[in-house]
């Protein structure tokens, strides 16, 4: 094994496990996705606020149910990011078939 090989392996290992870099890349990706769907995301957020005011809590499923045909793609991960939201600590299974019953968070207004 050459020094170059060891150096490359160490670099690869550093790239595989770097929480700060992972968080930075996540934030960058979410910002790009949100920008690409800005108007739809704003509409979805407005609906989420309305639902939370009516019911006290809201999930992404509630928003998608209220806006038939809503397609946010990766921007959906930014729906409750920032703004007036706090996670209740509760989770529920998504009823959307495309989500395969994965757990989603339950949110409320701050």
Secondary structure as GFF3:
##gff-version 3
##sequence-region A 1 110
A	DSSP	alpha_helix	3	16	.	.	.	ID=ss1
A	DSSP	alpha_helix	19	36	.	.	.	ID=ss2
A	DSSP	alpha_helix	38	55	.	.	.	ID=ss3
A	DSSP	alpha_helix	60	66	.	.	.	ID=ss4
A	DSSP	three_ten_helix	73	78	.	.	.	ID=ss5
A	DSSP	beta_strand	85	93	.	.	.	ID=ss6
A	DSSP	three_ten_helix	97	99	.	.	.	ID=ss7
A	DSSP	beta_strand	103	109	.	.	.	ID=ss8
###
